Amino acid sequence: MFGVERAISVPYGPVFRRSLVCYSHLYWGCLLEAIEELGRRKGYALVGSNSVGINAYFVRRKQLGEIREMNAREAYVESKVQGVKR
């Protein structure tokens, strides 16, 4: 929803309820840049996103083989889910 300009994620809250935090209920998850960074630290490579822009796919770096690693800008697909466009 916010593109790939920043690495932002929603902070953990033990009693978090997104409906109480934001009227749109869209206050959840993290930006692709943030999850790419986390994956890299844990040994995973970003390899793509699905066509509706709500899932990203990672492969263990050791298992990449011929699969091309992507950065967040390359893998980003604008969300096609209604109400989640920026």
Secondary structure, 3 states (H helix, E strand, C coil): CCCCCCCCECCCCCCCCHHHHCCCCCCCCECHHHHHHHHHHCCEEEEEECCCCCCEEEEEHHHCCCCCCCCHHHHCCCCCCCCCCC
